[in-house]
Amino acid sequence: MHDDLDPRVAAALARAHNDWTRDFCAHNPDRLKFAAQLAFHDVPAAIAEARRAVRTLGAVAVIGNPNPIGGHHIHDPEFEPLWDAIEELGVPVGFHPTGQSSLRDDIAHRFLDHPNGRVIGGAGRNPMELHARLREPRRRGRARTSPPAALRLLSRARAAGSPGGFWRLDETWEKFGPGSEVQISALPSEYFLPAVLRSRRTPTRRS
C-alpha cells in the first residue's frame, strides 16, 4: 500500500485481496482461516471492509500496515472509530509492514543507498516499525481504556534484541544476501555472537 494511492483504489485492493483469500480458505475451511487486509487510507472504508470481512467472509482477524499512511499514525484520533468497530467485532488486530520502502515514512529508507541495504533494512524494519506501533496505543491511553482492541495485537515483530534479532538478521541474509553487493563468508550472527558472549563473561568493574 503506497501513500499516494487513491483511497478508493486502496479500499478496492483490500476488498479484492480479502475475496481471493476467502475463496482460497474455502478449500479447507476447518483448517484455513484468514486475517482480512484493511487499507488505512480512508477510515470509514476500512470500517466497512472490517465489518464485511468478519461478518460476511468469515475473517477471524484484521491486519493493516503499521507505518503512517499519508502522515497519519494509527494512534491519531481519526482512527478511534476504526478501533471501536474492530473491538465491537471481537477480533484481534494484526500489523505487518508493506514492501520495503513502499511508504514515505519507513525505517528502511535510511538504508537505500547502502550496498547491502535490502538485508539491513529488511532485518530491522519489521521489528522496529512494529515495536514502535505497539507502543502507540499506550501513549494515547488506549491500552488502559480498551484492553480488547489494544492488547490483542498480533504482530510479526519477533524479538528486536538478541537472540531474536540475530535470528531475524540471519533469516534476511539467507533470503537477500546472495544478491547483495557485499558478500560475507558466514551468517551475520556468527560475527556478532562471539563478541556478545565474551562481553557477558567479562566481569564488570565497580567504581
Sequence and secondary structure as in RCSB ss.txt:
>XXXX:A:sequence
MHDDLDPRVAAALARAHNDWTRDFCAHNPDRLKFAAQLAFHDVPAAIAEARRAVRTLGAVAVIGNPNPIGGHHIH
DPEFEPLWDAIEELGVPVGFHPTGQSSLRDDIAHRFLDHPNGRVIGGAGRNPMELHARLREPRRRGRARTSPPAA
LRLLSRARAAGSPGGFWRLDETWEKFGPGSEVQISALPSEYFLPAVLRSRRTPTRRS
>XXXX:A:secstr
  TTS HHHHHHHHHHHHHHHHHHHTTSTTT   EEE  TT HHHHHHHHHHIIIII  SEEEE  S BTTB TT
SGGGHHHHHHHHHHT  EEE   STT SSS GGGGGTTSTTHHHHHHHHHHHHHHHHHHHHHHHTTHHHH HHHH
H EEE    SSTTHHHHHHHHHHHHHGGGSSS  SS HHHHHHHHHHHHHHS     
